[in-house]
Each structure stands twice: as structure tokens, then as C-alpha cells.
Amino acid sequence: MEFRPTLKPSQKIAIYPQAILAQRLLSLPHCTLRQEIQREIEENPALELTEEWFASNGHEVHSPAAHKGPGRGEQAEDRQDPGEMTAKVTLQQHLWEGLALEVSDSLIRRIAHYLIDNLNDDGYLCCEIQEVALHFGTEEAKIEEVLRLVQGLEPPGVGARDLRECLLIQIGRLRGQGLHPHAEEPALSVYPERSRREAEGILREHWEEFARRRFDLIAKKMKVPLRQVQEVAGFIRARLHPYPGRGFRLPWQSSEAPELPRPDVIIRRNGDRQVEIAEDSLPLVRLSPAYSQIYQQMRTNGVCCTEEEKKHVTALVRRARLFLEALEQRTRTLKRIASLIAFLEEGFLQRGEQGLVPLSRGDLARRLGFSLSTISRALANKYLLTPAGEVVSFDIFFDESVLAKEMIRRFVEREEKGKPLSDGEIARRLAGQGIRLARRTVAKYREELKILSRSKRSG
């Protein structure tokens, strides 16, 4: 048998580092992306903030070296509000101390430390449960159990994965504690426990409407006066804190933080639709001119340096360029997807939920030439600011139940007095509008809308 080298064509899937980074940044919502940019700036000296960022944030523009000098730090400390300088330890250090009193099991301690290390400055968890479970080789239920342990530490609300969970954790802590609301809210001082229960109900069952400040819709669904819902909203503002970690900011940490939920995409109407990616509070970064100059000189042998120094600078510059390209790709991709959604949902942008047309992520992928996973990553946990000033989750466009519930509510509101519609009749009317639901599904949605059954509405 004779062995000879031969060429054989073959195909294989290769995922490049740039694609991996681009996909990861695309999946990050506005709040988490800001922290990712800040972390990358801290780790890679070849990236730096632009002069435009310093000017827009009220700082003097210095050379890159001056940004790290002691003089600038001392000036910043002089201007710092004394109320912001009370923290002596970081949030992580505070939680580690509390954890030491609660846990002795080695694995639970390691998982808890991992979760605590992945909290942002506001106290929110910035990693996925699946990711942690994979890291420790254990079940997701175990990670959830340890997360609840972390969420039981002080301050209340720490360890939450989003604003809703943060507020619900704090609401649970208030149960049976004998509340003493602010004196300027007399209605709350009369019924503190009732206010707590109603607040918990609104946060659990009417979160989307509450986040959009649609108190009128909440009042209609709960069948209570608008003033009562407004009072409960005042209770939430007075008793709960959306940023549980802020009390542990050290003097050198910025007091700025994005509101939650913060829109990732903004649609303006200046004659025509205008889709913008919300980047107003994101750090503006660029490749450091100093590193770029050294890199170019090294490539042309214009600077004397060791082989190790060349590798170090080259790696940092390439990493910075890769990161900047991934940021630009994220903006382009998200804008293309949001622009198509804005075109298809013109009725929603004009009339609200009444004009909503349920979309399919697969249809968007086919129209744009993207993969389904790209569409899912781009829209996950992201919010849209409409021309009417409402902040809505992108999930609303892919949930047929939202439109179905809105139509059920309108059918019931317009039914003849003394002749209420049955669930079967409502299902047939929905089918006439192109929404096919089983009678039991209509009954389920009707109950979620707090609409009585036909027999009780006829009484």
C-alpha cells in the first residue's frame, strides 16, 4: 500500500472571536452594556474615553495621562457631595461579611461568592443562572437556592435580576413589619398593610402598565378608582428603592446610573419615523492615539522595543479594535431590526395596543437575512421608547395574548346591555379578526383581565 498526500475539500463551521464578541454585546441591554464598556476600558489601556464624553459629562478635557493623575482625583473628591462619601466598604465586601455569618457549606459559599462578584454597582445580578450552573457543574435549582440566600442579605433587593424582582423582594421584607409611611401621605398611614398587598399585586400582575405609568389601565383592570392606584404608586416610591447597592458607592465611584427599565431604542416622529439607538449615557470610547502611534511605529520598525513588548501592544490594540467593531455592529444590527419593527407596527405607534400586530421572530429573520438566534439576542431584555413617551418591552410585539386580551376587553365593553357575550361567542368574534383561540383560552384571558363570567355580568 502506498501513502501519498492528497487534497480533500471539506466544510466545517468556524466561529471567530469577533463573531462571538459581537453576539455577546448584541445580547446586552443598555444598563449591562454600559458596565461592559467601563470594564473593558479598565482592563485595556489601548481604549480610552473621548474628549466628547468628558465634555458632555461636565469634566475638563485633559490628556489621557491626566485622567489618572492624583491632582484630578483630589479635585473630584473636593467636588463630591458629602452624602456620597459615607461608604467605607464596597457592596461586595459588605455582603461577604454577612454571608460569613449565614453559610458554612463550602460549595454554597463558593457559589454565593461568585454571584456576589457578579453584582453591579446598583446591586443587580449581571450573569445568567444557566452560566453559573455550568461553571460549577451543578443544577440550576441549586444556583437559584443560593441566589435566594444572597437576596436575603442586606440591603433589601440586592441580588435581583431586574427591577421588578428587586421591588418584590423589598415588598416581601415589609410584610408584617409595622410600616410607618411618610406623614405627607395620609392615605397610606391609615392602611399600610393593605397598601403593601396592593403594591405587591400591581408589581406581580400589572408590571408592564406600571413601568409605563399607565395607572388608568391598572385602575380599569383592578376595577378601583384611579386615585387609589396613584396612592399605591406613591407608596412604592416612598417605601422601595430601585438601586439597593448605591448606599455602598465609594467616593471615586460615579453616582450616575441609568433608570430601570431604560429604553435601548428610541422612535421619534419628526415628519417621518426616526429610529435611534439609545447611546446618550454610554461611555464614548476610541482607540488610544498613543497606543495607535506606538503600534504603527513598531510595524515599521520606527521604535525600539523587545519582542515581548511588541506582542503586548499588538494584543491590546487588536483587542481594542475588535471591541470597537463589535460595538458598531451591535448598533447597526439593532437599528435594522428596530426599524423593521417600527415599519410593521405603525398601527401600534399611532394607536397603542389597539393597533398591535403580533409579529414572528422567524419572519423578521427572513426579511432581514439574519439568523433566528440573532433576532432573539438583539431583542432579549430590551425596551423601546415610543413617540407617545411610553417605554415598552420588545416582547410585546411577539405575544399574541396582548392583542387577544385587548380585543376581549373591547368586545366586553361594547356588548349590549343585558346580552353579555359568552366565551364561545368571544372566541368566534376573535376568529373573525384572524385570532383563533379555544374557548377555555378565552376564559383564561378574561379571568386575567378581571372580567366576570357571562352569568355574573348578566346579573
N, C-alpha and C positions, 0 to 999 in steps of 0.2 A: 504494500500500500504506500502510495506517495503522498506526502503532505505538501501543499502549496498554499501560499497566501492568496486569498481572493477577496473581492469587494462584494458586499451583500447589502443592498438597500433595506432600511428598516425605519419604522416610525415609532417614536416614543414621546410621551408628554413630559415636558420640562418646565418647571415653574421657576422663574428667575427672581432674584431678590427684589428687583424693582416692582414686579407684579405683586409679590407678597406684601411689600410695604404699602403699595397703592391700595390694595384691597383692605388692609387693616385701617389705614387712615380714612378710607371711604365709609367704613362702618361706624366711625366715632361720631357721636353727636357734638354739638358746639362746645358744651362745657368740658367734655373729656378731651376734645381736640386741643383746646387751649392749654390744658395741662401737659399734653403730649408735646406740644411745641416748646413750652417752657422747659420741660425735662430735656429735650433734645439740645436746646441752647446751652443748658448747664453742662451736658456731657460732651458736647462737641464745640471746641473753641473756634472751629472754622465757620460756624454760624454765629451771626450777631444780629441784634435789633437794629432797624434802620433809623435814620435821623427823623423820618416822618413819624415813626411810632413815638419817639421821645417828645417831639413837638406836640403831637395830638394828645399826649397824656400829661402835659404841663411840666415836663422836665427840660432842663437846659441840655443842649446838644453838645456833647464832648467827644473827644476822640475815643475809640474803643478802649484804649488803656485806661482812660479816665473813669470809665464806668465802674472799674473795680477798685479805684483808689480809695484810701481811707478818708480823704477830705470830703468826697461826695457822700460817703456813708454817714459821716458826722453831721453834714448839713441836713441829710434826710432825717436823721434822728432828732435834730433840733426842731424840724417842722412837724414831727409826728405828734398826733393827738395823744395826750397823756392816757386817755381811756383805752388806746390801742396797745399800750406798753405794759399791761399788768401781768401778762402771761410769763411765767418763769420756766415752764416746761412745755414741750410740744404736745400735741394731741396724742401722738403715738406713745410718748413716754408716760403720759397720764393713764392711758388705757392699759399699758403693760403693767403698771403698778396695781391697778385694780384687778387685772387678770391674775396676778400672783396670789391674791387672796382667795380667788374663786376656784382655781384649777390646779390639780396635782398630776393628772394623767399626761404623759409625755407627748403622745400623738395629738391630743386635743390642744395642748399648749402650742405645738408647732403650727398646727392649722390656724389657731387663733392669731398667732404672731404674723402669719402670712396674710391673713385678712386685714389685720390692723395696719400692716405695712402698705396695704393697697387702698387705704383711705385717702381721699384728697383733703385739701385744707378746710373744706366745709364739712367734713365728716362723712362723706358719701363713699360707698364701696365702688371701686373702679375696675373690678375684674369680674369675670363670669364664674358662676358656681361650677359649671362643667370644666372650666380650665383648672380650677383649684382641685377638683376631684381627680382629674387626670394627673396633675402634678404630684399628688400624694398617693395615687393608686388606690383610692377608696371610693365608696358610693357617694352620690350627690346628697343623699339623705343625711349622711354623716356631716358633710360640709354645712348643710342647712342647719343642723343641730348646733354646730359650733358658732355659726353666724348669729343664731338667736342668743347664744351666750354673750357674744360681743355686743349685740344690740341691747342687752340687759345692763350694760355698764353705763356709767355717767360720762357725758351728758346725755339726757334722753334724746333719742332719734339718731344717735350715732350708729354707723354701720348700715344705714338704709341704702337701697339700690336706686331709689328715685324719691322725688318729693312726696308723693302720695304715701309711700311706706314710712317715710320719716315722720309725717304728721300723724299717721295712725299709731305708730309706736308711742308717740308722746301722748296721744289721746288715751291709749291703754294705761299709761302710767298715772293719768289723772283720776282714774276710776277709784272712787271712794276715798279721796284724799281731803275732802272738805275744802272746796275751792273758794277763793276769795277774789272774785274778779275786780276790775278797776272800778272805782267809785263813779266814773263818768258813764258807766254802762249799767244803769239801774235795773234794766230788764234781766240782765244776766245774774245779778246778785240775788234775784228772787228765785230763779230756777237754775242753779249751777249744774246739778246733775242732769236735768233734762237737756240743758244746752250741750253738755258733753255727749249725751246719747244722740241728739240730733246732729251734732257736728260729725260724729263717727258715721252716722247713716249717710250723710251727704258725701263724705270722703269716700265711702265704700261704693255707693250706688250711683252717685251723680258727679263723679270726678271730672269728666270731660266738660260738663256745663260749668262746674265750679272753677276750673282752670281758665275758662273763657269768660268768667264773671257773668254768666247768663243766669243771674238769680231769678229772673222772671220765669225761665223754663223750669228751674228747680221747684219754684213755688207751685207752678201748674202741675208738675208731676207728683209732688207731695200733697197737693190739694190743701195748701196752707197759705196764709197771707204773705205777700212779698216782704213785708216788714219783718216777719218772723225769720225768714231766710237771711235777710240782711243782718239781723241781730246775731244769728248763729255765725255768719261770716265774720262779724266783729269779734265774737268770742274766739274764733280760730286765730285771728290776727293778734288778739290780746294775750292768749294763753300759750300759743305754739310758736316755735322758732324754726324757720326753714333752713337755717345754717348752724347746726349744733356744734360744729367744730370751730367756729370763728372766735370763741372766747379763748382759744389757745394759740392765737396768732402771736408770733414773736415780733419784736419791733421791726425787724428787717423784712417782714412779710407784708405784701400789699393787702390792703383792706378791701380791694375791689373783688367782686365775684359776680358772675352772671346770674340773673334771676332765673329761677326754675319754675316751669319749663321755659326755655329760651328758644325763640324760633331759629331754625337753621336756614330757612329760605323765606324771603320776603317778596310778596307780589304787590307791586304798586300799579296804580292806574293813572297814567299821565297821557290821556288820549288812548294809547294802546296799552296792552298788558306789558309790564316790565318785571321780569323775574331777576332777583338778585340773591346771591348767596350771602348770608349774614356773616360778615367778617369784621364788623366795626370794633369788637373788643378782642379779636385775636391778635397776638403779637405779630408785628410785621418783621419778617426776617429776611436775611440775604446772606450770600457767601461773603465772608470777611475779605475785604480788599487786600489786607495784609497777607493773609494766607494764600489768596489767589496769586498775588505777585510772587511770593516765595515759590509757589508751585510751578509757575511759568518759568522762573529763573532756574529752578532745578532741572526742568525738562530740557533747557538749552545750555545746561552747564554754566549758568551765569552766577551761581552761588556755590561756595564750597561747603559741603556737608557730608556726613557719613552715610553709608548705605541704610543704616537703621533709621536715621533722621528722615531720609527720603521716603522710606516705607511709611513712617509715621505720618508725615504731612500728606502724602498721597492718599492714605486711607481716610484721613479726616476730610479732605477736600472731596473725595468721591462720595463719602457718606453724606456730606452736606448737600452736594448736587443731587444725589438720589432722593434725599428728603424733600428738597425744594420742588423737584419734578413730580414727586408723588402728591404734594400739596396742590400743585397746579392741575394735575389730573383729577384729583378729587373735586375741585371746583368745577371743572369742565363737565365731568360726568353728572354730578348732582344738578347742575344747571340745565343740562339737556333733559334729564328725567323730569325735573320740576316744570320745565317749560311745556313739555308734552302734557303733563297732568293739568296744568293751568288751561291749556287749549281744550282738553277734553271735558274739563269741569267748569266751563264758562257759566253754566246754569247755577252751580253751587256758589261761585264767586259773586254772582249777581243777587241770588235769592236765598242763599243759605241752604240748610238741609233739604228744603223742599225741591231744590234743583239738583240734588246729588244724583250722580250716575255711578253705580258700583263699577269699579274697574278690575282688571285682572293683571297681576304682575307678569304673567306669561305673555299677555297681549302687549304690554309695554316693552318687554324684552324683544319681541318680534319686530315691533315698529322701529325700535332704536338700534337693533342689531347687537344688543347686549345679551349676556347670559342671564338666566333667571337668578342666579346667586348674586350677580352684580346689582340687580334691581333690589333684591331683598336687603343686601348690605347697605345700599345707599339710603334706603328709607327707614331702616330699623331705628326705633327710638328717636326719631327726628320730628320736628314740628314746623308748621307753616304759618306765617302771618298773612292773613287775607287783607284785601283793600279795605274791608269793613273794620279792621282792627282786632279781629278775633285770632287767637292762637289755637290751631287745631293740629292733632296728630295726623301724620300721613296715613295711619292705619284706617282712618275714617273712610278713605276712598276705596278700600278693599273689603269693606264689611257690609254685605247686603242687608244685614239686620238693621243697620241705621236707617236706610231708606224705607225698609218694610215697616219699622216702628213708626216713622214719621207719617207714612200713609195710613197706618191703622189709626193713629191718633186723629188724623184729619177725617177719616171715614166716620169715626165715632162722634166727633164734634158736629158733623153735618147730617147725622142721621135724623130722621123725622121724629118729632116728639111723640112718645107713646108707641113707636115702632122701632125699637132698638135692633141692631143687626146681630145675628148670631155669628159665632166664629167661622162656621162654614160659609156664610154669606160674605164675610170679610175676605176669606180665602179666595172665593170666586172673583171678587172685585180686584183683588191683588193680581190674580192670574190674568185678568183683562188688561192690567197695566204691565204685564210681562214678568211679574214676580210670582213664581209658583212655590207655595208653601202648603204643608199639610195643616189640617185643622188644628191638631194638637200644638204645632209650632206657633200658629196664630194665637192660640190660647196662652202659650208661654210668654210671647212678646207682650200680649195685652196685660198679663199679670205684672210683668216687669215695668210697664208703663203706669201701674197702679190704677188700671181701668177695671171697673167692676164687670161681672159677667152679665149676659143679656137679661137673665131673670131679675137680677138686682137693679139693673138700670131701668127696667120697666116698672119697678115698684114705686 
